[in-house]
Amino acid sequence: MENRIRDYRTLNNMSQEDLGKIMNVTGATVSSWEKGRTEPTIEQSSQMARMFGCTLEQLFGVKTNSQDILLENEDIKLLIERYTHTDENTKEMVRRLLCYYEGMRK
């Protein structure tokens, strides 16, 4: 079965081990899911879809690029739309906040 577990995991800045801890499995199990060697249970699949804010169809449907996955999320589309139509001062403030946030995560 083709899946986008890796795409959604990386978009959420998670390692296989991070996702494994949340799902109560090992990072090796997550790797096996991503490679299609094994499949998560329906309960695990549903939990991942809820966590990633997508549908089961999006998580296990036809593969697209990461930007397409981002644009499937209505909240992210709205944020991008608002950012695109704001003035340059606000855009600069958003960029600085994101840089600050990234620095705090490291």
Backbone torsions as a table, in degrees:
resi	resn	phi	psi	omega
1	MET	NA	129.6	175.0
2	GLU	-72.6	134.4	177.8
3	ASN	-141.2	165.7	179.6
4	ARG	-116.3	26.6	-178.8
5	ILE	-57.0	-46.9	-179.3
6	ARG	-60.8	-43.8	-179.6
7	ASP	-58.6	-50.0	-179.0
8	TYR	-67.7	-37.6	179.6
9	ARG	-62.8	-47.8	-178.2
10	THR	-69.8	-34.5	176.0
11	LEU	-63.0	-25.5	178.8
12	ASN	-97.7	15.5	177.3
13	ASN	52.0	44.1	-179.8
14	MET	-113.9	142.6	171.7
15	SER	-84.8	169.7	175.5
16	GLN	-62.2	-36.3	178.8
17	GLU	-66.0	-40.2	178.2
18	ASP	-59.3	-49.1	-180.0
19	LEU	-64.3	-39.7	178.6
20	GLY	-58.6	-41.9	179.2
21	LYS	-62.1	-43.1	179.6
22	ILE	-64.3	-39.0	-176.1
23	MET	-88.3	-1.0	-178.1
24	ASN	61.7	40.4	175.1
25	VAL	-135.5	174.9	178.2
26	THR	-84.6	163.2	173.4
27	GLY	-61.1	-32.5	177.6
28	ALA	-64.0	-36.3	177.5
29	THR	-65.6	-43.2	177.8
30	VAL	-60.8	-43.4	177.8
31	SER	-58.6	-42.1	179.4
32	SER	-63.5	-39.0	176.3
33	TRP	-63.3	-47.5	-176.2
34	GLU	-62.3	-34.1	-179.4
35	LYS	-85.2	-5.9	178.7
36	GLY	79.2	11.7	178.2
37	ARG	-73.6	-36.5	175.1
38	THR	-133.8	169.9	-179.7
39	GLU	-125.8	144.0	174.6
40	PRO	-69.0	158.4	175.6
41	THR	-68.3	168.0	178.0
42	ILE	-62.9	-35.6	177.8
43	GLU	-65.1	-44.7	178.7
44	GLN	-65.0	-40.8	179.3
45	SER	-62.7	-44.0	178.7
46	SER	-63.3	-41.8	178.8
47	GLN	-61.9	-43.6	179.1
48	MET	-64.1	-43.5	-179.7
49	ALA	-60.4	-44.4	177.6
50	ARG	-62.1	-45.2	-177.4
51	MET	-63.6	-40.7	-178.7
52	PHE	-84.7	-7.1	179.2
53	GLY	70.5	38.3	179.9
54	CYS	-133.7	175.0	176.2
55	THR	-91.7	164.2	174.3
56	LEU	-60.4	-37.5	179.0
57	GLU	-62.2	-41.0	178.5
58	GLN	-67.7	-38.3	-178.0
59	LEU	-70.8	-33.2	-176.8
60	PHE	-119.5	13.7	-178.4
61	GLY	-87.8	-155.5	-177.9
62	VAL	-68.5	135.6	-177.2
63	LYS	-75.5	133.7	173.9
64	THR	-129.9	-177.6	179.6
65	ASN	-80.5	167.1	-174.5
66	SER	-61.5	-34.4	179.6
67	GLN	-64.7	-39.9	177.3
68	ASP	-61.8	-38.7	179.2
69	ILE	-63.5	-44.9	178.0
70	LEU	-57.5	-42.5	-175.0
71	LEU	-74.4	-10.0	175.3
72	GLU	-74.7	-21.4	-178.5
73	ASN	-84.9	119.1	-175.8
74	GLU	-61.1	-38.6	179.3
75	ASP	-62.9	-42.5	-179.2
76	ILE	-68.4	-39.8	176.4
77	LYS	-58.7	-43.4	-179.8
78	LEU	-63.7	-43.9	178.4
79	LEU	-61.7	-43.4	179.3
80	ILE	-63.4	-42.6	178.7
81	GLU	-60.1	-47.0	-179.5
82	ARG	-65.1	-42.5	179.3
83	TYR	-61.7	-43.8	-178.2
84	THR	-60.2	-34.0	-174.8
85	HIS	-100.4	16.1	179.7
86	THR	-99.9	167.8	-178.6
87	ASP	-76.4	166.5	-175.8
88	GLU	-64.9	-34.4	178.1
89	ASN	-62.5	-42.4	179.2
90	THR	-67.2	-40.8	177.8
91	LYS	-60.3	-42.6	178.8
92	GLU	-63.2	-40.5	178.3
93	MET	-62.4	-42.6	178.3
94	VAL	-62.9	-44.3	179.0
95	ARG	-59.8	-43.1	179.6
96	ARG	-65.3	-41.1	177.8
97	LEU	-62.3	-41.2	179.4
98	LEU	-66.1	-40.1	177.2
99	CYS	-63.9	-42.8	177.8
100	TYR	-61.2	-45.4	179.6
101	TYR	-60.2	-44.7	-180.0
102	GLU	-61.4	-40.2	178.6
103	GLY	-64.0	-34.7	179.9
104	MET	-70.9	-28.9	-177.1
105	ARG	-77.0	-18.4	-175.5
106	LYS	-88.8	NA	NA
